[in-house]
Amino acid sequence: MSNRFLNAFDAVIRNPIFTPFAEAASEDLPVSRLLRLSLFQLTVGMAVVLVVGTLNRVMIVELGVPAWLVAVMISLPLIVAPYRAVVGYKSDTHRSVMGWRRLPYLWKGTAMQFGGLAIMPFALLAMSGDHREPTLIGEIGAAAAFLLVGAGLHTVQTIGLALATDLAPKEKHPQVVTLLCGMMLLGMVISAVAFGIALRDFEQVKLIQVVQTASAITLVVNFFALWKQEPFDRAFFVSKRDKNPPKQPSFRAAWAVFTADAKSKRALVVVGLGTFGFQAQDILLEPYGGQILHLPVGTTTILTAFLAIGGVLGFLLSGRLLNRGVAPYRLASYGVLGGLLAFTCVLGAAPLASIIPFGFGTMLIGFGSALFVVGTLSAVMGQAAGGFSGLALGTWGAVQASAAGAAIATGGVLRDGVSALAQRGYFGEALAAPVTGYAVVYGIEIVLLLATLVAVRPLIAGGESASPGGGSQSEGVMSAASTSP
């Protein structure tokens, strides 16, 4: 049965419409296998939209859950973001009885996503107080569900990227990164539309059906995506395990070597600064359009489409530039420049009272962010060597996710705090307006993006030879194993 599905999938992929993906394929990783592997990003995008977008609104509006409690629940997955570095390292050094490294962790991540989504709607309904059970039970259940989904999402994405690094030849890594990022965006767009249509007329039964359908889709799609992606080592299975296997370094030793290189630290600083600079506006764009530019709800909702269009254009351009030999960190710097122009346009929309610079700036945010993500992620994938790609990619993901969460929270708090002080006259009569809070956040983002340009310059000048996970680091990790406790 599985071979029939795979043969049918291959037949569909041979259609000329899929020829743009051929650049990312290779002899060992054909288009059909690559696209099938990339499906795990669809479920990651679906989970992000469901947790951050759909359930956010449902909990506050339809279920009447206090906004502060919703914010706490949604931020819970960020607690496990640093776990990405650990799980990536474990997948580097793990050998199952089948000889697999990545697949066991991918299944574990999928199971956590499935389990969290399966219990989530019931926990949310209990938390809203509609049932006889105390709401404390619902709060505990919802917290567990969000933590499971977050841990599963981070695990699947980290190990999936590491598996793609293992399977694709080094010269194809930039195209593979572009494809994987594009698939996540596609998953977000499709699921956002589907969830919006399904929950247009909200009912509690519909909420249960939608969320549990998402959990089932996650299980089935990930199973199909990961089927036969890692070879079964028959010899390893027959011999079961070597009696004297090579000693693997501890995580502490691997991490010490990984962070010993100053340029590796600089690369992580670039990721953190740039991510913070792009993401602090995440929850402020629509309120800015409504409160400052007096746009109707329908118009501000279109901003999501503008961000998505900018992101798609950014991914397409990234693939072309990387294919033509543009260095990854140089590409990331182009994205930062796009972000600087974007926030300048957004800030200028208020005094001009015009939607044109606002819409253009919104699209540029998506465009610049896409270039930055593809550039930094390509640098990590391109330099990961020695079997420690999981540690490198996990560290990138941990820094990126943590910075994004901190940026979103900080942006909201700053907007509220500065706006309250401004309207009370603390900054003078000229600044006693709601736009002051937004302007401070956007101004801080511009400063952070400028700092990102300063931090990334040595990496560009040095030929980007020291991205996290470089070969010399991996050799150092292995040599450190002999001295680690």
NORQUIUR-V40765 format. One record per residue. N is the residue number from 1. SS is DSSP state (~ for helix, > for strand, _ for the rest). NEAR is the number of other ideal C-beta (glycine too) atoms within 8 Angstrom. Layout:
n:N ss:SS near:NEAR
n:N ss:SS near:NEAR
This chain:
n:1 ss:_ near:4
n:2 ss:~ near:6
n:3 ss:~ near:6
n:4 ss:~ near:7
n:5 ss:~ near:9
n:6 ss:~ near:11
n:7 ss:~ near:8
n:8 ss:~ near:8
n:9 ss:~ near:10
n:10 ss:~ near:9
n:11 ss:~ near:7
n:12 ss:~ near:7
n:13 ss:~ near:10
n:14 ss:_ near:6
n:15 ss:_ near:6
n:16 ss:~ near:4
n:17 ss:~ near:4
n:18 ss:~ near:11
n:19 ss:~ near:6
n:20 ss:~ near:5
n:21 ss:~ near:11
n:22 ss:~ near:8
n:23 ss:~ near:8
n:24 ss:~ near:13
n:25 ss:_ near:10
n:26 ss:_ near:8
n:27 ss:_ near:4
n:28 ss:_ near:5
n:29 ss:_ near:11
n:30 ss:_ near:8
n:31 ss:~ near:11
n:32 ss:~ near:10
n:33 ss:~ near:10
n:34 ss:~ near:15
n:35 ss:~ near:12
n:36 ss:~ near:13
n:37 ss:~ near:14
n:38 ss:_ near:13
n:39 ss:~ near:13
n:40 ss:~ near:15
n:41 ss:~ near:14
n:42 ss:~ near:14
n:43 ss:~ near:16
n:44 ss:~ near:14
n:45 ss:~ near:17
n:46 ss:~ near:15
n:47 ss:~ near:15
n:48 ss:~ near:12
n:49 ss:~ near:14
n:50 ss:~ near:14
n:51 ss:~ near:13
n:52 ss:~ near:7
n:53 ss:~ near:11
n:54 ss:~ near:11
n:55 ss:~ near:12
n:56 ss:~ near:11
n:57 ss:~ near:9
n:58 ss:~ near:13
n:59 ss:~ near:14
n:60 ss:~ near:10
n:61 ss:~ near:7
n:62 ss:~ near:8
n:63 ss:_ near:12
n:64 ss:_ near:6
n:65 ss:_ near:11
n:66 ss:_ near:5
n:67 ss:~ near:7
n:68 ss:~ near:6
n:69 ss:~ near:10
n:70 ss:~ near:12
n:71 ss:~ near:9
n:72 ss:~ near:8
n:73 ss:~ near:11
n:74 ss:~ near:12
n:75 ss:~ near:10
n:76 ss:~ near:11
n:77 ss:~ near:15
n:78 ss:~ near:10
n:79 ss:~ near:8
n:80 ss:~ near:10
n:81 ss:_ near:14
n:82 ss:_ near:8
n:83 ss:~ near:11
n:84 ss:~ near:16
n:85 ss:~ near:13
n:86 ss:~ near:10
n:87 ss:~ near:15
n:88 ss:~ near:19
n:89 ss:~ near:15
n:90 ss:~ near:11
n:91 ss:~ near:14
n:92 ss:~ near:13
n:93 ss:~ near:8
n:94 ss:_ near:9
n:95 ss:_ near:9
n:96 ss:_ near:9
n:97 ss:_ near:7
n:98 ss:_ near:8
n:99 ss:_ near:12
n:100 ss:_ near:11
n:101 ss:_ near:11
n:102 ss:_ near:14
n:103 ss:~ near:12
n:104 ss:~ near:10
n:105 ss:~ near:13
n:106 ss:~ near:16
n:107 ss:~ near:9
n:108 ss:~ near:10
n:109 ss:~ near:15
n:110 ss:~ near:16
n:111 ss:~ near:9
n:112 ss:~ near:13
n:113 ss:~ near:18
n:114 ss:~ near:13
n:115 ss:~ near:11
n:116 ss:~ near:18
n:117 ss:~ near:16
n:118 ss:~ near:8
n:119 ss:~ near:12
n:120 ss:~ near:14
n:121 ss:~ near:11
n:122 ss:~ near:9
n:123 ss:~ near:14
n:124 ss:~ near:16
n:125 ss:~ near:14
n:126 ss:~ near:15
n:127 ss:~ near:15
n:128 ss:_ near:12
n:129 ss:_ near:7
n:130 ss:_ near:7
n:131 ss:_ near:7
n:132 ss:_ near:2
n:133 ss:_ near:7
n:134 ss:_ near:5
n:135 ss:~ near:10
n:136 ss:~ near:6
n:137 ss:~ near:9
n:138 ss:~ near:17
n:139 ss:~ near:10
n:140 ss:~ near:9
n:141 ss:~ near:13
n:142 ss:~ near:14
n:143 ss:~ near:10
n:144 ss:~ near:11
n:145 ss:~ near:13
n:146 ss:~ near:15
n:147 ss:~ near:13
n:148 ss:~ near:13
n:149 ss:~ near:16
n:150 ss:~ near:16
n:151 ss:~ near:14
n:152 ss:~ near:18
n:153 ss:~ near:14
n:154 ss:~ near:17
n:155 ss:~ near:16
n:156 ss:~ near:16
n:157 ss:~ near:13
n:158 ss:~ near:16
n:159 ss:~ near:16
n:160 ss:~ near:14
n:161 ss:~ near:13
n:162 ss:~ near:17
n:163 ss:~ near:14
n:164 ss:~ near:13
n:165 ss:~ near:13
n:166 ss:~ near:10
n:167 ss:~ near:10
n:168 ss:_ near:13
n:169 ss:_ near:8
n:170 ss:~ near:6
n:171 ss:~ near:4
n:172 ss:~ near:12
n:173 ss:~ near:13
n:174 ss:~ near:15
n:175 ss:~ near:12
n:176 ss:~ near:14
n:177 ss:~ near:14
n:178 ss:~ near:15
n:179 ss:~ near:14
n:180 ss:~ near:13
n:181 ss:~ near:14
n:182 ss:~ near:10
n:183 ss:~ near:13
n:184 ss:~ near:13
n:185 ss:~ near:13
n:186 ss:~ near:10
n:187 ss:~ near:15
n:188 ss:~ near:13
n:189 ss:~ near:10
n:190 ss:~ near:11
n:191 ss:~ near:13
n:192 ss:~ near:12
n:193 ss:~ near:8
n:194 ss:~ near:8
n:195 ss:~ near:13
n:196 ss:~ near:9
n:197 ss:~ near:7
n:198 ss:~ near:9
n:199 ss:_ near:12
n:200 ss:_ near:6
n:201 ss:_ near:5
n:202 ss:_ near:9
n:203 ss:_ near:6
n:204 ss:~ near:8
n:205 ss:~ near:6
n:206 ss:~ near:11
n:207 ss:~ near:15
n:208 ss:~ near:11
n:209 ss:~ near:9
n:210 ss:~ near:12
n:211 ss:~ near:13
n:212 ss:~ near:11
n:213 ss:~ near:8
n:214 ss:~ near:13
n:215 ss:~ near:14
n:216 ss:~ near:9
n:217 ss:~ near:10
n:218 ss:~ near:15
n:219 ss:~ near:10
n:220 ss:~ near:8
n:221 ss:~ near:12
n:222 ss:~ near:15
n:223 ss:~ near:9
n:224 ss:~ near:10
n:225 ss:~ near:12
n:226 ss:~ near:13
n:227 ss:_ near:9
n:228 ss:_ near:4
n:229 ss:_ near:12
n:230 ss:_ near:11
n:231 ss:_ near:5
n:232 ss:_ near:8
n:233 ss:_ near:9
n:234 ss:~ near:7
n:235 ss:~ near:7
n:236 ss:~ near:11
n:237 ss:~ near:11
n:238 ss:~ near:6
n:239 ss:_ near:7
n:240 ss:_ near:5
n:241 ss:_ near:8
n:242 ss:_ near:5
n:243 ss:_ near:4
n:244 ss:_ near:3
n:245 ss:_ near:7
n:246 ss:_ near:3
n:247 ss:_ near:6
n:248 ss:_ near:6
n:249 ss:_ near:13
n:250 ss:_ near:9
n:251 ss:~ near:9
n:252 ss:~ near:7
n:253 ss:~ near:13
n:254 ss:~ near:14
n:255 ss:~ near:11
n:256 ss:~ near:9
n:257 ss:~ near:12
n:258 ss:~ near:16
n:259 ss:_ near:8
n:260 ss:_ near:8
n:261 ss:_ near:10
n:262 ss:~ near:5
n:263 ss:~ near:11
n:264 ss:~ near:15
n:265 ss:~ near:9
n:266 ss:~ near:12
n:267 ss:~ near:15
n:268 ss:~ near:12
n:269 ss:~ near:9
n:270 ss:~ near:15
n:271 ss:~ near:13
n:272 ss:~ near:12
n:273 ss:~ near:14
n:274 ss:~ near:18
n:275 ss:~ near:14
n:276 ss:~ near:15
n:277 ss:~ near:16
n:278 ss:~ near:15
n:279 ss:~ near:12
n:280 ss:_ near:16
n:281 ss:_ near:14
n:282 ss:_ near:10
n:283 ss:_ near:9
n:284 ss:_ near:13
n:285 ss:~ near:14
n:286 ss:~ near:10
n:287 ss:~ near:9
n:288 ss:~ near:12
n:289 ss:~ near:14
n:290 ss:~ near:12
n:291 ss:~ near:7
n:292 ss:_ near:11
n:293 ss:_ near:12
n:294 ss:_ near:5
n:295 ss:_ near:8
n:296 ss:_ near:6
n:297 ss:~ near:6
n:298 ss:~ near:6
n:299 ss:~ near:9
n:300 ss:~ near:12
n:301 ss:~ near:8
n:302 ss:~ near:8
n:303 ss:~ near:12
n:304 ss:~ near:8
n:305 ss:~ near:7
n:306 ss:~ near:12
n:307 ss:~ near:13
n:308 ss:~ near:12
n:309 ss:~ near:10
n:310 ss:~ near:17
n:311 ss:~ near:13
n:312 ss:~ near:11
n:313 ss:~ near:12
n:314 ss:~ near:17
n:315 ss:~ near:14
n:316 ss:~ near:9
n:317 ss:~ near:10
n:318 ss:~ near:17
n:319 ss:~ near:15
n:320 ss:~ near:8
n:321 ss:~ near:10
n:322 ss:~ near:16
n:323 ss:~ near:9
n:324 ss:_ near:6
n:325 ss:_ near:5
n:326 ss:_ near:8
n:327 ss:_ near:9
n:328 ss:~ near:16
n:329 ss:~ near:15
n:330 ss:~ near:10
n:331 ss:~ near:16
n:332 ss:~ near:17
n:333 ss:~ near:13
n:334 ss:~ near:12
n:335 ss:~ near:19
n:336 ss:~ near:16
n:337 ss:~ near:10
n:338 ss:~ near:13
n:339 ss:~ near:18
n:340 ss:~ near:11
n:341 ss:~ near:11
n:342 ss:~ near:15
n:343 ss:~ near:15
n:344 ss:~ near:10
n:345 ss:~ near:13
n:346 ss:~ near:16
n:347 ss:~ near:10
n:348 ss:~ near:10
n:349 ss:~ near:16
n:350 ss:~ near:11
n:351 ss:~ near:5
n:352 ss:~ near:7
n:353 ss:_ near:6
n:354 ss:_ near:8
n:355 ss:~ near:10
n:356 ss:~ near:7
n:357 ss:~ near:12
n:358 ss:~ near:14
n:359 ss:~ near:10
n:360 ss:~ near:9
n:361 ss:~ near:16
n:362 ss:~ near:15
n:363 ss:~ near:14
n:364 ss:~ near:14
n:365 ss:~ near:17
n:366 ss:~ near:16
n:367 ss:~ near:16
n:368 ss:~ near:19
n:369 ss:~ near:14
n:370 ss:~ near:17
n:371 ss:~ near:16
n:372 ss:~ near:15
n:373 ss:~ near:11
n:374 ss:~ near:21
n:375 ss:~ near:17
n:376 ss:~ near:17
n:377 ss:~ near:13
n:378 ss:~ near:15
n:379 ss:~ near:15
n:380 ss:~ near:15
n:381 ss:~ near:16
n:382 ss:~ near:11
n:383 ss:~ near:15
n:384 ss:_ near:15
n:385 ss:_ near:10
n:386 ss:_ near:9
n:387 ss:_ near:6
n:388 ss:_ near:16
n:389 ss:~ near:15
n:390 ss:~ near:16
n:391 ss:~ near:16
n:392 ss:~ near:16
n:393 ss:~ near:18
n:394 ss:~ near:16
n:395 ss:~ near:15
n:396 ss:~ near:14
n:397 ss:~ near:16
n:398 ss:~ near:13
n:399 ss:~ near:12
n:400 ss:~ near:13
n:401 ss:~ near:12
n:402 ss:~ near:12
n:403 ss:~ near:14
n:404 ss:~ near:12
n:405 ss:~ near:11
n:406 ss:~ near:9
n:407 ss:~ near:15
n:408 ss:~ near:12
n:409 ss:~ near:10
n:410 ss:~ near:10
n:411 ss:~ near:15
n:412 ss:~ near:10
n:413 ss:~ near:8
n:414 ss:~ near:13
n:415 ss:~ near:14
n:416 ss:~ near:9
n:417 ss:~ near:9
n:418 ss:~ near:12
n:419 ss:~ near:12
n:420 ss:~ near:9
n:421 ss:~ near:9
n:422 ss:~ near:15
n:423 ss:~ near:9
n:424 ss:_ near:7
n:425 ss:_ near:8
n:426 ss:_ near:5
n:427 ss:_ near:8
n:428 ss:_ near:6
n:429 ss:~ near:5
n:430 ss:~ near:4
n:431 ss:~ near:8
n:432 ss:_ near:11
n:433 ss:_ near:7
n:434 ss:_ near:10
n:435 ss:~ near:8
n:436 ss:~ near:13
n:437 ss:~ near:15
n:438 ss:~ near:14
n:439 ss:~ near:10
n:440 ss:~ near:11
n:441 ss:~ near:15
n:442 ss:~ near:12
n:443 ss:~ near:9
n:444 ss:~ near:10
n:445 ss:~ near:15
n:446 ss:~ near:12
n:447 ss:~ near:8
n:448 ss:~ near:13
n:449 ss:~ near:16
n:450 ss:~ near:9
n:451 ss:~ near:10
n:452 ss:~ near:13
n:453 ss:~ near:11
n:454 ss:~ near:7
n:455 ss:~ near:12
n:456 ss:~ near:14
n:457 ss:~ near:9
n:458 ss:~ near:9
n:459 ss:~ near:16
n:460 ss:~ near:11
n:461 ss:~ near:6
n:462 ss:_ near:9
n:463 ss:_ near:5
n:464 ss:_ near:12
n:465 ss:_ near:8
n:466 ss:_ near:12
n:467 ss:_ near:16
n:468 ss:_ near:14
n:469 ss:_ near:16
n:470 ss:_ near:14
n:471 ss:~ near:8
n:472 ss:~ near:6
n:473 ss:~ near:16
n:474 ss:~ near:14
n:475 ss:~ near:9
n:476 ss:~ near:10
n:477 ss:~ near:16
n:478 ss:~ near:9
n:479 ss:~ near:7
n:480 ss:~ near:13
n:481 ss:~ near:12
n:482 ss:_ near:6
n:483 ss:_ near:5
n:484 ss:_ near:9
n:485 ss:_ near:2
